Amino acid sequence: MLNSMAGKDFITSLDTQRAWGIRILDLKSDVLGKDLAALNDDEAILVKQHIDERGMSVHCMSSVIFDGDIETGEEAYRKKYMPMLERIISIAKTLRPALVRLIAATSGKRTEFSDSVSYIRNSHPWLVPLYREAISAVNHAGFRLTIENECHNCIFSTPDEVIGFYEALGMDNVSFTYDVQNLWQMGTFPAVDVYKKISSLVDYIHVKGGIAGADGRVLYRSALADASWPVTDIIRAAVMDNCPVLCLNPSHGGSKEGYDYTNVTKRDFDFVRLIIG
């Protein structure tokens, strides 16, 4: 699970996760009170010490690199994100994660096109080479890279867009983190067939609840057990495919009147454990 879900205080989070039987970590925010990329060298060493002392390891460093609007242009994109990439790689050399995450880019013109791969090729031909550059830098430092889909204006709204982007990348040492609810919020309702279509790219899955409104979109946040999407079927399909890691994320959506949100994180953890046996 994201480290902050088990506690905003980093040490409390580590101890809570360890008590629940979690040994591999996903680090993003609230790491010694900071976002991951804001750690200095000494703080990164201290984080590693706390993790090692508990017999834990870092599976994913969840950076927010490239989580921005491509309509700002290549120069602005590089200026914002490439220094962050250098910092994340430096921290990774201390924390030794299995994965370093980038985010699939967004476009403020997302409603104006239905095929992001063609749109990027024609309007932003610099974007795919920039991803290749970042992937190569992470790989050269000794780490595998993954790209996660986001939920607003994301260039990934369908399995075909995900597949087309990875084909355009043409690189082997990069995987896809499938955030089930995020793709749903971009218009693709979660289904086993959706997962199967992209499964060859997936080696990390983010799961979170969500109750649909009348239009089929996410309306309320919820525990996984009450989600409108087929949680059990997709998780079991992933387990059968030997997808190595599932990660809990907090559900999006508004608060539903009368819904019990008490201890949702622990309830979700227990629910997933029940599914995978």
C-alpha positions, 0 to 999 in steps of 0.5 A: 500500500502507499506508505501514507495510508498506514499513517502520516507519520513515517515510522508509525506507517512502517510499524503498522505495515509490518504488524499487518505482514507487509514487507515491501513498500511503496513510497510516495509522500509523508516520508519523514514529513516530505514528498519522496523527491524532496529528501536530501541525501542524509534523509534518504540514508535515514529512511533506508536505515528505518526500513532495513531495521524492520526487515523491509524493502522498497518495491516502488518509489512512486514519483510524480515525474511527468504528471503534467500537461504536455500542452505547456511544451517540451521546454517547460516539461523538461525544466520541471521534471528532468531535475526531479528525475535526477534527484529520484535516481540519486535517492534510488541508489540509496533505497534500492527499489525494485521499481521507479515510477513515472506518471503517464502525461496529461493533456489539457486538450484531452476532450478534443481527441480520442486517440492519444497515440496519434495526437502525440505523434502529430502534435507532441512528437517530443514526448515519446523520446523524452520518456525514452530518455527518462527510462534509459536514465533509470535503467542505466542507474540499475533500476526497472521503470514503470509508468502509471495511468492517472485519472484526469486528462491522462493520455491513457484512457483505453487499453488501446492507448496504453498498448499503442504508447508502449509500442511507440516506446519500443523498449523492453525494460519498462512496465505498466502500473495498471491503476484500475480506478484511474482508467475507470475514471478516464472512461474504461470500466474495469473488467477482466477483459480490459486487464487481459488486454494489457496484462503482458505489460502489467507487473504492478496493479493499484486497487481501490474501491469506488461506487458508480453513479447512474452514469457508470462513473465513480461517484463515491469512494468506498472499501474494496468489498463494496466497489462497483467493479469486479474486484475479486475477478480481476485480482484473481486473474492477476494472481493467475498471471503471476502479477508480482505485486498488488498495491492498495490505494485510497479510493476516489469519489465523494463521501456517501452519506451513511457509509461506514468509512471506519478503518477502510485501509485495514478492511481493504487489506484483509479483503485482498488477503482473503481473495488471494488466500 
